[in-house]
Amino acid sequence: MKQQQILEKHREERSKCIVYTRVMGYHRPVESFNIGKKGEHQERKFFLEKRSQSNAA
């Protein structure tokens, strides 16, 4: 089954997901960002701390 078909099939079961991120020491929902801050958030690179520390040695 294609992804779009699966989404349509379960449309009634879905709920909105609000993504929060830490900004200047406190958490804010990304949906409340202005257009510039949303663009900056999309460009962020995420990493796993343990993996990056093990490769540093």
C-alpha positions in Angstrom: 0.0 0.0 0.0 1.4 3.4 -0.9 2.1 5.9 1.9 -0.7 8.3 0.7 -3.2 5.5 0.7 -2.2 4.6 4.3 -2.5 8.2 5.4 -6.0 8.5 3.8 -7.1 5.2 5.4 -6.2 6.3 8.9 -7.1 10.0 8.6 -9.7 9.9 11.4 -7.2 8.3 13.8 -4.5 11.0 13.3 -3.9 14.0 15.5 -1.8 17.1 15.2 1.7 16.8 16.4 3.3 20.0 17.9 7.1 20.1 17.7 8.9 22.0 20.4 12.5 23.1 20.4 14.7 24.9 22.9 15.3 28.6 22.2 17.3 30.8 24.5 16.9 28.6 27.5 13.2 27.7 27.2 11.0 25.5 24.9 8.8 27.0 22.2 6.6 25.3 19.6 8.1 25.5 16.1 4.8 26.5 14.6 4.9 29.8 16.4 8.2 30.8 14.8 8.4 33.6 12.2 9.4 32.6 8.6 13.1 33.3 9.2 13.3 31.2 12.4 11.4 28.3 10.7 14.0 28.3 7.9 16.8 28.3 10.4 15.2 25.4 12.3 15.0 23.3 9.1 18.7 23.9 8.3 19.8 22.6 11.7 21.9 19.4 11.8 21.0 16.9 14.5 23.6 14.5 15.9 23.9 11.8 18.6 26.3 12.9 21.3 27.6 9.4 22.1 28.4 8.7 18.5 30.2 12.0 18.0 32.3 11.6 21.1 33.4 8.0 20.2 34.6 9.3 16.7 36.5 12.2 18.3 39.2 9.9 19.8 
